[in-house]
Amino acid sequence: MKRVVITGIGALTPLGNTAEAFRQNLFAGKSGAAPITHFDAAKFKTQFACELKGFNPETLLDRSGLRRMDPVTWYALAAADEALAHAGILAEGVVNKDRVGIIWASGNGGFYTIQEQVSEFARGDGTPRFNPFFIPKVLIDITSGQLAMRYGFRGINYTAVSACASGNSAIMDAFNYVRWGKADIILAGGSEAPICEAGVGGFNAMKAMSTRNNDPATASRPYDKDRDGFVMGEGAAALVLESLEHAQARGAHILAEIVGAGMSADAYHLTSVHPEGAGAKLAMHMAMDDAGITPEAIDYINTHGTSTPNGDVAELKAIAAVFGEHIRKVNISSTKSMTGHLLGAAGAVEALASIFAIQDNRIPPTINLFNPDPEIPEGFNLTPHVAVEREVNYAMSNTFGFGGHNAISIFKKWKP
C-alpha cells in the first residue's frame, strides 16, 4: 500500500478564520466562547456558544450562490479554498482531476435551512411555499457535491456521517482510498453550522450542554469536576491527503504523514459512551496496529474530551487501560476547552491541532481545568492551562459520536 501524507490544510474556527490564526490562538489558550449573536437566546437554557468571528461569506460567493447554499456549505468552501491553495493544486494542469476526490463530513447538514423553511411554513396559512433549493441545501451529502463542482474534481465523492466522529471518519476513509491507490489526492474534512434555535434548543432538551451563562469563557471544562456539559461550536477544517509518491513527484511541501486509523462501535447506548470505554479501547488498538506501533510511540493524544460528566472519565479510563504506565509520559489535552464542540467537524479541526503539535513540538493546552475530577485515574498529564513544549513524533486524535461510533487517527512527523 502507498504511504499517505498531508500537503494542505485550511480552517474556519471559533479561534480564527484561517489555519494559521487557529494555530496561534490554540497554543495561546484562547477561549472561543461568548454570548450567542446568531439569534435571540434570552429564553434558552444555554445563551452562549463558540461562534465564528468576523466571517463574511460574501468573500466566497455571490448573492445567488449564498441563497443556494446553507451555512454548513459556506464554511466548507472557506476551509477547502485555503487547504487547496496551501497544497498548490488549484492551478490548471497541476493534477489529474479524475484522480482527485472529496470526502466531506457533517453530523447535521443544513440545520439553518431546515429551521428557516419549516418555521416560515408554520407561520403561514398552510399553503406550501417552500424554496426550490430547500432539499438540495439540507442534504448532508450536498456539500461534497458543491465542492466537487467548485474545483472540477471528478474522483471519489461522498459524505461521511458518524455524528461527532464524522470528521475523523472522513479523514480515515480518505487515507484508505489513497493508500489503496484509488485516488492520488483526496480533500477531506468536515463542517458544521448548528448554532440556531433548533440546534441549541435540541441539545438543551437532552441536557447535554453547559448552562454556565454567567461565564461563557470558562464553561467548556473537560476533566474538571464542575463541568456541566459541552459548549457548541461551528466552523470547518480541511486536509489534503496525497500519496507520498504523487506529492514528491510534484514537489509538494509535506506537513505530516497519516499512518493509522481505527474504527469501532460501543454497541451500548444511543447517546452515552460505554462507562469503561470498551469501543474506544478497541479503536485505539486498531489504529496503533494499523500504524505498526505500540503505545510507547505515542507522544500526544488529542482527546474527544467534550466536557460532559460521563464521557470525559470514560475516555480516560480507556486510555489508561490501553497505555498502562506510558500514560505518565504522554501529553493529553482537549482542545474543545477552547473551540467548543464542532460536532461533525470536530474530528477535522482536531486533526489540525494534532498536526500543529507535531510540527511545532508543542502541546496545546486544556484550559479551564481548575479542579480535576477525582474519578480520573492517576498518572495523566492533561496539559492544564498553558501549552507545553516537547518532542512530538506521533499524535493520536480521538473522536466519538452518538450511536456509539468511535474513530481514531494517528499522525506522524514527516521525516524525508
N, C-alpha and C positions, 0 to 999 in steps of 0.2 A: 504493500500500500504506500501511497505517496505521503510525504510529510506536508503539514499544513501550517501556514504562517499568517500573521495579521499584518496587513500592509496599509490599512487606513482606518481611521476612527472619526466619529462625529458624535456630538452630544447636544441636547437641548434639555436642561435640567433646572430644578429649583435653585441650584448653586451656580448656574451660569449657562449662557446660551451658545457656548462653543465648548469643545473638548478641553481646550487649554484653560478657559475660565473655570470649568468644572474641576479640573485638576488643582488649580491654585486654591480654590475655596474649600475643596475636600481636605487637603493637607493642612489648611489653616483652621479647620474645625468649625466652620461656619454652619449655622442652622438656617435652613430654608423655610422654616415655618413662620407664618404670620396670619393675621385675620383674613378670612375669605373676602375676595373682591369680585369674584365671578357672579355672585348673586347675593341677595339679602339673606344672610344666615341667622338673623337675630332670633328666630324661633326654633332653631335647630339645636340639638344637644351639643354638637360639635360646631364651632364657629370659626375654625382656623384650618389651614392646610398648607402644604408646601407647593405653592403655585409658581409658575414661571414668572420671571420679572422682565418687563420691557420687551417681550417678544411681539414682533409685528409681522403677521403672516402676509401682509401686502408686499413685503420684500421678496416673497417667493412666488406669489400667484396674482393674476389679475382678478377683477371683481367676479367675472364669470367662473373662474377656477375656484375661488373661495366658496361660491354658492354651491358648487357641485361636490364639495368635499367636507367631511366632518373634521373638527379639530384634530382627531386622532390621526388623520392622514396629513394634515398640515405639519404636525410635529414630526412625523416620519420623514417628510420631504426635507425639513431643515437639517435633521441629523444625517440623512443619506447624502444630501448635497455635499456636506462637509466631508464625510468619510470618503466619498468617491473622488472628490478633488484632492484630498490628502493622499490618496493612493495613486493619483496621477493617471486615472483611466477614463476620464471624461472626454478627452480629445479623440476625434475620429481616427480610426485606424490603429489605435493602441492595442485593442483587444478584439478577439472574435466574439461578437455579441451572441452568437449561437451557443457559446460556451460559458456565458456569464449568467448566473441565476440570482434569484432573490427569494429568501425565506424570511418572512417577517412574522412578528408576534404581537398579539394583543389579547388581553383577557376578556375585554368587554366590547371592543369595536366602537361603533358610533353612538355612544351614550347620549351625547348632547342632542343629536338629531332625533333619536327616539323620543326623548323627553319633549323636545320642541314640537314635533309633529303631533304626538298624541295629546299634548296639552292644548294645542290650537284646535284640534277636533273637539275635545271636551268642552272648550269654551264656546263653541259654535252652536248651531241649531240642529245638529245631527247630520247635516249634509256633508258627505265626504269630500274634502278639498285637499287631499294630500299632494305634497310636492312630487313631481315625477321622478326626482332624484332621491326620494326618501329611501327606497330599498337599496339602491347602489351605494348610498352614503353610509348605511348602517352595517352592511355585511362585513364580518370580521376579516374576510379574505380580500376585501376590495383594496386595501392599502398596498398589498404586494402587487396587485394588478396595476394600480396607479403608478407605482414606482417603475414597473417594467415599461409602461408606456412613456414615462418621462425620459428614460435613458435608452430605450430601444433594446433592452436586454431580453433575449428570446430563450434563455435556458430555463432550468428548473425554477418553478414559481408556485409558491403556495404559502399558507399561513399556519403557524404552529399555535395551538391553543391548549394550554395546560394550567389555566388560572395563573397564579403568581409565579409559576415555574416556566411560563411561556417563553420569556426572553432567552433563558438558558436553553430551553428545548430547541429554539430556532438556531442558536449558535451550534449546538451539538449536531443537529441534522445537517447543517451546512458543512461542518467538519467531516462528517461521514461521507457526504456526497463528493466532496473534493478529494478526500484521500482514496476513495474508490475510483477516481478518475472520471466521474460523471459530469464534472464541470471543472473549468480552470479557476474560476473565481465565483464566489457567492457573497452577495451583500446580505448580511444577517443582522437582525436587531429587533427592537420592539418599541411600541409607542402606546401611550395610554392617556386618555383625556376624561377622567372620571369626576372632576370637581364640579358637579352640578347638583341640583336639588335631589334628583333620583339617586345619584351615587352616594352622596353624603347621607341622605335620609335612609337609604337601604342598609348601609353599613352601620349606621346608628341603631337601626332596629335590631341588628344582630348583636349589638353591644360589643362590637369589635374595635371601635375607635376611641382614642383618648378624648376626654371631655375637659381637659385642663385649659379652659378658655382664658383664664387669667394669666397664663404664662406659656404661650404657644412655643416659644423658642426652646423650652426645656421639656416639652410634652413627649417627644419621642425619646424614651428611656430604656433602650434594650438592656436587659440583665439587672436593672435596678429594682429593688424590692417594691418601690412605689409606682412602677409602671402600670398604666391603666388602659392600654390599647395602642394601636398603631396610628400614625398620622398620615393622611392621604397625600400622595404626591402626583404630579403629572409631568409629561415630557417624553423624551425618546433618546435612544442611543443606537448607533450603527457601527458595525465592524465589517471590514473587507477581509474575507478569508480567501486565501490563494494557495495553490500548490507551490511548494518551495521551488521546484524546477521552473515553473512559469514565472514566478516572482524574480528569480535570479536571471532568467533569460531576458527580461525586460529592464533589469537594473533597478528593481523596486527597493525602496527603503523598508526593511523588515523591523517591525516593532516588538514582536514576541512570537512564540510558537504555541499552538494549542496541541496538547499531546494526549489528553484523556477525557473520556466522557462516560457518565454512568446515569442510568435512569431506573427508577423503581416505583412501586406503589405501596402505600401503607396498608391498603385493603382493611381499613379500620373504622373510619368515621367520615361523614360528609364534609365537615369543616375543621375538626380538631385533629391535631397531629397525634401519632402514636406516643403514649407517655414515655416510652423508653427509646423513641426514635428508631424503631425497627427498620422501616423503609429507608430512612436516612443512612443508617449504618450500611445497608446493602448497597445503596447507590455510591457511597464514598469508596467502599471496597472495589466496586466495579470500575469506578473512574481510575483508581490507582492501578488496578490490574491492567486496564487498557493502556495506561501510560507506561507500564513496565517499571513502576517504582514502589517503594514501601513507604509507610507513614513517615519514616525518618527523613525523607527527602523534602517534605512539605515545610516551607518556612512561614507561610501566611495563609490564613483561612478567612475569606470574606463570608461571614455567616449570613443566613437568612435573617435572623435577629430582628423581628418586626416590632418588638416592644409589647407583645401580648403576654398575658400571665402564664399560659401553658406552653406556648411554642418555644419561647427562649430557652427554658430549662431543659425541655425535651431534646432540643438540638444539641445542647452542650453535653447532655448525658450520652448522646450518640457519639459525639466527637471523642469523649473520654473513653468510651468503650473501644473505639477504633484505634485511637492513637496511644493509649496507655500512658506510660511515663513521658513520652515525647511531647505531650501537651505542655509540659513545662518549658519546652524550647520553641514552641510555635507562638507566633503573634496572631491574635484573633481580634477582629473588630466587626462591628455592624455599622456600615455607612448609612443605613436607614436612620440612624440617630440624627443625621444631617439632611439627607434628601427626602425623608419620609418614605412611604411605601408606594412605589410606582406600579404596583400590581403586575400586569403582564409585561411591562417594560423593565421591571426591577432587575431581572437577570442580565439584560444587556447593559444597563447602567453599571451594575456591579462587576461585570466582566471588565469594563473600562477601569474601574477602581483597582481591580486585581492587576491589570496590565500596568497601570501607573505605579503600583507598589513595586513591581518587578523592574520597571525602567528606572525609577528614582531611588531604588533601595531604601524605601521609606514606607512605613505602615500608616495608613490613615487611621485616625482615632475613633473610638466610641465616645461621643460626647454625652453629657447628661448622666453619666454613671456616678451618682452621688452616694448611693448605699447599695452595694452589691447584694443580690438576693442570696440569703443563706442556703437556699436549696441548690445553688451552683456547686458542682463538685470541686474539690480543691485542686490547685495547681494551674489554673487558667491565667494566662496573661491577656486580658481583654483590651489592652491598649487604651486606658481611660484618658479622656480629656485632650491629650496632645499627641501629635504624630511622633513616631519613633523611627530613628534611622537604624537600619540593619541590612545585611545582605539578603536579598530575596531572589532565589533561583527558581522556585516553584511556588505557585499560588493556586489555591483551590477556591472555587466560587460555588457556594451552596444556595439553592433555591427550592422552595416547597410551595405547593398550591392546594387550594380547596379541592376535594376529591381524592386527596392523598397522593398527589403527584410529587415526585422528587427528581430533581435534575442537578447534577454536579458536573462541573467542568474544571479542567486543570490546565493552567498556562505555565510556560517555561521561558526563562530568559533566553533571548536569541544569542547564540554564540556561533559565528561562522566556522 
